Amino acid sequence: MANKKPFALRIDERTMKEVEKWAAEEFRSTNGQLEYIIYEALRKAKRLPNNKASSKGE
């Protein structure tokens, strides 16, 4: 498993509530949902190394 680096995120309350709701609908933790959103944005922007993009099954 890759090392994870903790960091603080400032996000407005309304946005956070929507992320939490979305996470619950997809049976993920809020942190997991944020990681997924970031990963997908990086993948779509072709900002991931080739080996990382294929390791998620996409």
Biopython code that builds the backbone (N, CA, C, O; Angstrom):
import numpy as np
from Bio.PDB.StructureBuilder import StructureBuilder

atoms = [
    (1, "MET", "N", (0.847, -1.183, 0.000)),
    (1, "MET", "CA", (0.000, 0.000, 0.000)),
    (1, "MET", "C", (0.888, 1.239, 0.000)),
    (1, "MET", "O", (1.932, 1.264, 0.651)),
    (2, "ALA", "N", (0.476, 2.243, -0.717)),
    (2, "ALA", "CA", (1.241, 3.482, -0.801)),
    (2, "ALA", "C", (1.199, 4.235, 0.528)),
    (2, "ALA", "O", (0.222, 4.169, 1.274)),
    (3, "ASN", "N", (2.280, 4.945, 0.794)),
    (3, "ASN", "CA", (2.297, 5.793, 1.984)),
    (3, "ASN", "C", (1.314, 6.935, 1.802)),
    (3, "ASN", "O", (1.152, 7.457, 0.699)),
    (4, "LYS", "N", (0.672, 7.313, 2.868)),
    (4, "LYS", "CA", (-0.293, 8.405, 2.808)),
    (4, "LYS", "C", (0.228, 9.567, 3.628)),
    (4, "LYS", "O", (0.742, 9.385, 4.732)),
    (5, "LYS", "N", (0.093, 10.749, 3.084)),
    (5, "LYS", "CA", (0.565, 11.954, 3.746)),
    (5, "LYS", "C", (-0.637, 12.738, 4.269)),
    (5, "LYS", "O", (-1.479, 13.168, 3.480)),
    (6, "PRO", "N", (-0.729, 12.927, 5.567)),
    (6, "PRO", "CA", (-1.857, 13.696, 6.110)),
    (6, "PRO", "C", (-1.692, 15.190, 5.817)),
    (6, "PRO", "O", (-0.576, 15.703, 5.751)),
    (7, "PHE", "N", (-2.813, 15.866, 5.644)),
    (7, "PHE", "CA", (-2.794, 17.316, 5.480)),
    (7, "PHE", "C", (-4.153, 17.870, 5.883)),
    (7, "PHE", "O", (-5.166, 17.172, 5.854)),
    (8, "ALA", "N", (-4.146, 19.141, 6.259)),
    (8, "ALA", "CA", (-5.389, 19.807, 6.650)),
    (8, "ALA", "C", (-6.055, 20.376, 5.398)),
    (8, "ALA", "O", (-5.379, 20.876, 4.500)),
    (9, "LEU", "N", (-7.360, 20.299, 5.348)),
    (9, "LEU", "CA", (-8.110, 20.824, 4.219)),
    (9, "LEU", "C", (-9.176, 21.766, 4.748)),
    (9, "LEU", "O", (-10.004, 21.388, 5.576)),
    (10, "ARG", "N", (-9.146, 22.975, 4.267)),
    (10, "ARG", "CA", (-10.197, 23.935, 4.619)),
    (10, "ARG", "C", (-11.220, 23.914, 3.495)),
    (10, "ARG", "O", (-10.891, 24.143, 2.331)),
    (11, "ILE", "N", (-12.455, 23.638, 3.860)),
    (11, "ILE", "CA", (-13.520, 23.523, 2.867)),
    (11, "ILE", "C", (-14.800, 24.071, 3.491)),
    (11, "ILE", "O", (-15.068, 23.861, 4.674)),
    (12, "ASP", "N", (-15.579, 24.770, 2.683)),
    (12, "ASP", "CA", (-16.780, 25.366, 3.274)),
    (12, "ASP", "C", (-17.773, 24.272, 3.682)),
    (12, "ASP", "O", (-17.786, 23.174, 3.124)),
    (13, "GLU", "N", (-18.578, 24.603, 4.647)),
    (13, "GLU", "CA", (-19.476, 23.625, 5.266)),
    (13, "GLU", "C", (-20.452, 23.009, 4.267)),
    (13, "GLU", "O", (-20.705, 21.805, 4.313)),
    (14, "ARG", "N", (-20.985, 23.802, 3.390)),
    (14, "ARG", "CA", (-21.963, 23.297, 2.408)),
    (14, "ARG", "C", (-21.327, 22.263, 1.478)),
    (14, "ARG", "O", (-21.916, 21.219, 1.198)),
    (15, "THR", "N", (-20.121, 22.569, 1.005)),
    (15, "THR", "CA", (-19.423, 21.637, 0.127)),
    (15, "THR", "C", (-19.108, 20.343, 0.867)),
    (15, "THR", "O", (-19.276, 19.253, 0.320)),
    (16, "MET", "N", (-18.654, 20.463, 2.101)),
    (16, "MET", "CA", (-18.303, 19.285, 2.881)),
    (16, "MET", "C", (-19.523, 18.403, 3.122)),
    (16, "MET", "O", (-19.420, 17.178, 3.064)),
    (17, "LYS", "N", (-20.659, 19.002, 3.387)),
    (17, "LYS", "CA", (-21.881, 18.222, 3.596)),
    (17, "LYS", "C", (-22.235, 17.429, 2.339)),
    (17, "LYS", "O", (-22.675, 16.283, 2.429)),
    (18, "GLU", "N", (-22.043, 18.036, 1.172)),
    (18, "GLU", "CA", (-22.338, 17.332, -0.080)),
    (18, "GLU", "C", (-21.351, 16.198, -0.326)),
    (18, "GLU", "O", (-21.737, 15.137, -0.815)),
    (19, "VAL", "N", (-20.082, 16.411, 0.009)),
    (19, "VAL", "CA", (-19.085, 15.352, -0.124)),
    (19, "VAL", "C", (-19.430, 14.198, 0.816)),
    (19, "VAL", "O", (-19.347, 13.035, 0.422)),
    (20, "GLU", "N", (-19.813, 14.507, 2.045)),
    (20, "GLU", "CA", (-20.193, 13.472, 3.012)),
    (20, "GLU", "C", (-21.404, 12.680, 2.521)),
    (20, "GLU", "O", (-21.447, 11.457, 2.651)),
    (21, "LYS", "N", (-22.381, 13.383, 1.960)),
    (21, "LYS", "CA", (-23.579, 12.728, 1.436)),
    (21, "LYS", "C", (-23.215, 11.812, 0.264)),
    (21, "LYS", "O", (-23.682, 10.675, 0.192)),
    (22, "TRP", "N", (-22.388, 12.306, -0.644)),
    (22, "TRP", "CA", (-21.943, 11.536, -1.797)),
    (22, "TRP", "C", (-21.176, 10.300, -1.342)),
    (22, "TRP", "O", (-21.377, 9.207, -1.871)),
    (23, "ALA", "N", (-20.304, 10.478, -0.368)),
    (23, "ALA", "CA", (-19.522, 9.357, 0.167)),
    (23, "ALA", "C", (-20.442, 8.283, 0.734)),
    (23, "ALA", "O", (-20.253, 7.097, 0.466)),
    (24, "ALA", "N", (-21.415, 8.686, 1.499)),
    (24, "ALA", "CA", (-22.352, 7.727, 2.092)),
    (24, "ALA", "C", (-23.112, 6.961, 1.013)),
    (24, "ALA", "O", (-23.332, 5.757, 1.143)),
    (25, "GLU", "N", (-23.511, 7.652, -0.045)),
    (25, "GLU", "CA", (-24.240, 7.010, -1.141)),
    (25, "GLU", "C", (-23.383, 5.970, -1.858)),
    (25, "GLU", "O", (-23.912, 5.001, -2.403)),
    (26, "GLU", "N", (-22.074, 6.162, -1.860)),
    (26, "GLU", "CA", (-21.167, 5.237, -2.546)),
    (26, "GLU", "C", (-20.427, 4.314, -1.573)),
    (26, "GLU", "O", (-19.461, 3.646, -1.944)),
    (27, "PHE", "N", (-20.898, 4.288, -0.317)),
    (27, "PHE", "CA", (-20.344, 3.410, 0.721)),
    (27, "PHE", "C", (-18.844, 3.619, 0.913)),
    (27, "PHE", "O", (-18.084, 2.661, 1.052)),
    (28, "ARG", "N", (-18.431, 4.891, 0.919)),
    (28, "ARG", "CA", (-17.038, 5.251, 1.177)),
    (28, "ARG", "C", (-17.002, 6.161, 2.391)),
    (28, "ARG", "O", (-18.001, 6.778, 2.762)),
    (29, "SER", "N", (-15.817, 6.230, 3.007)),
    (29, "SER", "CA", (-15.610, 7.246, 4.029)),
    (29, "SER", "C", (-15.480, 8.594, 3.331)),
    (29, "SER", "O", (-15.261, 8.652, 2.121)),
    (30, "THR", "N", (-15.614, 9.661, 4.082)),
    (30, "THR", "CA", (-15.434, 10.989, 3.504)),
    (30, "THR", "C", (-14.024, 11.127, 2.947)),
    (30, "THR", "O", (-13.836, 11.648, 1.848)),
    (31, "ASN", "N", (-13.039, 10.663, 3.700)),
    (31, "ASN", "CA", (-11.659, 10.717, 3.230)),
    (31, "ASN", "C", (-11.487, 9.892, 1.951)),
    (31, "ASN", "O", (-10.835, 10.332, 1.005)),
    (32, "GLY", "N", (-12.068, 8.712, 1.931)),
    (32, "GLY", "CA", (-11.993, 7.868, 0.745)),
    (32, "GLY", "C", (-12.643, 8.533, -0.463)),
    (32, "GLY", "O", (-12.145, 8.412, -1.582)),
    (33, "GLN", "N", (-13.739, 9.227, -0.245)),
    (33, "GLN", "CA", (-14.425, 9.918, -1.336)),
    (33, "GLN", "C", (-13.555, 11.043, -1.880)),
    (33, "GLN", "O", (-13.454, 11.221, -3.094)),
    (34, "LEU", "N", (-12.931, 11.798, -0.989)),
    (34, "LEU", "CA", (-12.048, 12.877, -1.439)),
    (34, "LEU", "C", (-10.866, 12.324, -2.221)),
    (34, "LEU", "O", (-10.468, 12.892, -3.238)),
    (35, "GLU", "N", (-10.303, 11.217, -1.748)),
    (35, "GLU", "CA", (-9.204, 10.581, -2.484)),
    (35, "GLU", "C", (-9.676, 10.143, -3.871)),
    (35, "GLU", "O", (-8.967, 10.330, -4.860)),
    (36, "TYR", "N", (-10.864, 9.565, -3.938)),
    (36, "TYR", "CA", (-11.416, 9.121, -5.213)),
    (36, "TYR", "C", (-11.617, 10.297, -6.171)),
    (36, "TYR", "O", (-11.252, 10.213, -7.344)),
    (37, "ILE", "N", (-12.189, 11.377, -5.679)),
    (37, "ILE", "CA", (-12.434, 12.562, -6.508)),
    (37, "ILE", "C", (-11.115, 13.109, -7.057)),
    (37, "ILE", "O", (-11.015, 13.438, -8.239)),
    (38, "ILE", "N", (-10.115, 13.202, -6.194)),
    (38, "ILE", "CA", (-8.809, 13.711, -6.613)),
    (38, "ILE", "C", (-8.168, 12.765, -7.617)),
    (38, "ILE", "O", (-7.645, 13.202, -8.642)),
    (39, "TYR", "N", (-8.209, 11.473, -7.325)),
    (39, "TYR", "CA", (-7.633, 10.475, -8.229)),
    (39, "TYR", "C", (-8.274, 10.563, -9.615)),
    (39, "TYR", "O", (-7.572, 10.579, -10.627)),
    (40, "GLU", "N", (-9.602, 10.619, -9.659)),
    (40, "GLU", "CA", (-10.303, 10.681, -10.941)),
    (40, "GLU", "C", (-9.957, 11.958, -11.703)),
    (40, "GLU", "O", (-9.796, 11.923, -12.923)),
    (41, "ALA", "N", (-9.844, 13.071, -11.008)),
    (41, "ALA", "CA", (-9.463, 14.322, -11.674)),
    (41, "ALA", "C", (-8.058, 14.211, -12.259)),
    (41, "ALA", "O", (-7.818, 14.657, -13.381)),
    (42, "LEU", "N", (-7.141, 13.628, -11.518)),
    (42, "LEU", "CA", (-5.773, 13.436, -12.017)),
    (42, "LEU", "C", (-5.745, 12.471, -13.198)),
    (42, "LEU", "O", (-5.028, 12.699, -14.171)),
    (43, "ARG", "N", (-6.514, 11.409, -13.115)),
    (43, "ARG", "CA", (-6.569, 10.430, -14.199)),
    (43, "ARG", "C", (-7.106, 11.064, -15.476)),
    (43, "ARG", "O", (-6.539, 10.883, -16.553)),
    (44, "LYS", "N", (-8.198, 11.804, -15.351)),
    (44, "LYS", "CA", (-8.807, 12.434, -16.522)),
    (44, "LYS", "C", (-7.898, 13.492, -17.140)),
    (44, "LYS", "O", (-7.931, 13.716, -18.350)),
    (45, "ALA", "N", (-7.089, 14.136, -16.309)),
    (45, "ALA", "CA", (-6.149, 15.149, -16.796)),
    (45, "ALA", "C", (-4.845, 14.524, -17.287)),
    (45, "ALA", "O", (-3.927, 15.226, -17.711)),
    (46, "LYS", "N", (-4.780, 13.178, -17.223)),
    (46, "LYS", "CA", (-3.577, 12.436, -17.636)),
    (46, "LYS", "C", (-2.344, 12.908, -16.865)),
    (46, "LYS", "O", (-1.276, 13.115, -17.440)),
    (47, "ARG", "N", (-2.514, 13.072, -15.566)),
    (47, "ARG", "CA", (-1.453, 13.516, -14.689)),
    (47, "ARG", "C", (-0.869, 12.388, -13.847)),
    (47, "ARG", "O", (-0.004, 12.636, -13.005)),
    (48, "LEU", "N", (-1.321, 11.162, -14.055)),
    (48, "LEU", "CA", (-0.812, 10.020, -13.305)),
    (48, "LEU", "C", (0.172, 9.232, -14.159)),
    (48, "LEU", "O", (0.008, 9.152, -15.377)),
    (49, "PRO", "N", (1.189, 8.654, -13.537)),
    (49, "PRO", "CA", (2.066, 7.760, -14.290)),
    (49, "PRO", "C", (1.244, 6.586, -14.817)),
    (49, "PRO", "O", (0.249, 6.211, -14.195)),
    (50, "ASN", "N", (1.629, 6.009, -15.928)),
    (50, "ASN", "CA", (0.878, 4.908, -16.546)),
    (50, "ASN", "C", (0.624, 3.757, -15.603)),
    (50, "ASN", "O", (-0.470, 3.194, -15.612)),
    (51, "ASN", "N", (1.612, 3.380, -14.775)),
    (51, "ASN", "CA", (1.416, 2.252, -13.885)),
    (51, "ASN", "C", (0.385, 2.535, -12.807)),
    (51, "ASN", "O", (-0.292, 1.606, -12.366)),
    (52, "LYS", "N", (0.237, 3.776, -12.364)),
    (52, "LYS", "CA", (-0.772, 4.107, -11.362)),
    (52, "LYS", "C", (-2.178, 4.049, -11.956)),
    (52, "LYS", "O", (-3.097, 3.554, -11.304)),
    (53, "ALA", "N", (-2.361, 4.540, -13.167)),
    (53, "ALA", "CA", (-3.676, 4.547, -13.788)),
    (53, "ALA", "C", (-4.209, 3.137, -13.977)),
    (53, "ALA", "O", (-5.406, 2.902, -13.812)),
    (54, "SER", "N", (-3.339, 2.197, -14.321)),
    (54, "SER", "CA", (-3.809, 0.831, -14.539)),
    (54, "SER", "C", (-4.018, 0.072, -13.245)),
    (54, "SER", "O", (-4.747, -0.920, -13.233)),
    (55, "SER", "N", (-3.401, 0.507, -12.151)),
    (55, "SER", "CA", (-3.516, -0.238, -10.891)),
    (55, "SER", "C", (-4.872, -0.073, -10.225)),
    (55, "SER", "O", (-5.223, -0.874, -9.359)),
    (56, "LYS", "N", (-5.642, 0.936, -10.600)),
    (56, "LYS", "CA", (-6.973, 1.136, -10.021)),
    (56, "LYS", "C", (-8.050, 0.394, -10.804)),
    (56, "LYS", "O", (-9.229, 0.479, -10.460)),
    (57, "GLY", "N", (-7.665, -0.327, -11.846)),
    (57, "GLY", "CA", (-8.643, -1.079, -12.603)),
    (57, "GLY", "C", (-9.429, -0.245, -13.589)),
    (57, "GLY", "O", (-10.483, -0.675, -14.058)),
    (58, "GLU", "N", (-8.951, 0.908, -13.905)),
    (58, "GLU", "CA", (-9.634, 1.803, -14.851)),
    (58, "GLU", "C", (-9.100, 1.608, -16.250)),
    (58, "GLU", "O", (-9.552, 2.273, -17.182)),
]
sb = StructureBuilder()
sb.init_structure("model")
sb.init_model(0)
sb.init_chain("A")
sb.init_seg("    ")
for serial, (resi, resn, name, xyz) in enumerate(atoms, 1):
    if name == "N":
        sb.init_residue(resn, " ", resi, " ")
    sb.init_atom(name, np.array(xyz, "f"), 0.0, 1.0, " ", f" {name:<3s}", serial, name[0])
structure = sb.get_structure()
